[in-house]
């Protein structure tokens, strides 16, 4: 477990908790690390979930299927990212989404009941965990609102611009890499891949962006923002 401490430290659930408390904390919470192979499912939509997951290695895909069986990507998670925290806080704890690993991964699982309840040993970190969980849920709500806003955009260019600007802001740089390939990005934006690729090429030709593979650079962020402002009028 100790080799994962640098990753655990970056997880929002463990903010402000000292690293020298990790061993005691993991033991107290009954945390377990499990390995998954590429394309293996962690759980399916409709499954009952009782643990929070923290990605330690690899990439995890969150997806949802409609009644027609079409897959829509909700999110991709990297090391230190959490999942299922919103599901386990519901009454039924039934997952509305499917979680699958995109590549070989290690995931830390923590029973929800051990997070929200203090133990009989008076461990100091329990209160911090509860407070951190509240912050995580709030941030989750903000991210979901961002996704809803993105999906509500009508134009292809507006969707792409919104996504790239958000990625740039999250990384604090006009140059960044994304985890999604073109097919996955199209699924995430809920658009046709060929149409999206044509629009990306046009945006590059017009000097708005530049890209190579999964690396992007925002060249004219002002015009990209104006594109979004026009959509709101």
Secondary structure, DSSP 8 states (H G I E B T S, - for coil): -GGGHHHHHHSGGGTT--GGGHHHHHHHHT-EEEEE-TT-EEE-TT-B--EEEEEEES-EEEEEE-TT--EEEEEEE-TT-EESTTTTTSSS-B-SSEEEESSSEEEEEEEHHHHHS--TT--THHHHHHHHHHHHHHHHHHHHHHHHHHHH--SHHHHHHHHHHHHHHHHTSSEEE-S--HHHHHHHHTS-HHHHHHHHHHHHHTTSEEEETTEEEES-HHHHHHHHHHHH-
